[in-house]
Structure formats: C-alpha cells, structure tokens
C-alpha cells in the first residue's frame, strides 16, 4: 500500500482531472461552445455520455483515495445471490 504522501499526490491528480472534466461537461452542456479541449483532447457534444462516465469514475477515485487518506480501507464489492429454497 502506498504511503500518505503518494496517496495525497494521487488525490490531488484526480481532483484536478475531475475539475477539468466538470468544466468541459458544463461548457458543452450550456451550448456556448461547439468543442472543448482538455490538454490535447478535443471534445464535442457527442462526447457527453463518455464524459459523464469519466466524471463518475473520477468521483469514485477521489472518494476512494480520500477514504484511504483517512485510514479507512477501500470499499470492497460483494454480491448477494437470492435463492429460493
């Protein structure tokens, strides 16, 4: 597991990426621009679904890293299988 300094660096990275993606999403959604550029990536209104999924993923990563920084373990997924006995 990474130390607190590395976790903080990762958290800062994902927060920065999340801010850029949210700004791009809002600019495209408002309709004020036809395309939006993040670094070398050009986005259009057709990319809103993909961008929405990326925002959700970035939010999940930020939440996970924040929990790790506070000393909690990352969430583990589990499934429940209903059975009819």
NORJO-V583683 format. One line per field, one symbol per residue. ss: DSSP state (h for helix, s for strand, l for the rest). phi: phi as a letter, one per 20 degrees, with the letter a starting at -180 (. if undefined). burial: 1 if it has 9 or more other ideal C-beta (glycine too) atoms within 8 Angstrom, else 0. A space follows every 50 residues. Layout:
BEGIN
ss = ???
phi = ???
burial = ???
END
This chain:
BEGIN
ss = lllhhhhhhhhhhhhhhhhhhhhhhhhhhhllllssssllsssshhhhhh hhhhhhhhhhhhhhhhhhhllllllllllllllll
phi = .fefffffffffffffffffffffffffffnfcebcddlddedcffefff fffffffffffffffffffenefffdebcddfcde
burial = 00000011011001101101110110110000000100000011001100 11011001101101111110000000000000000
END
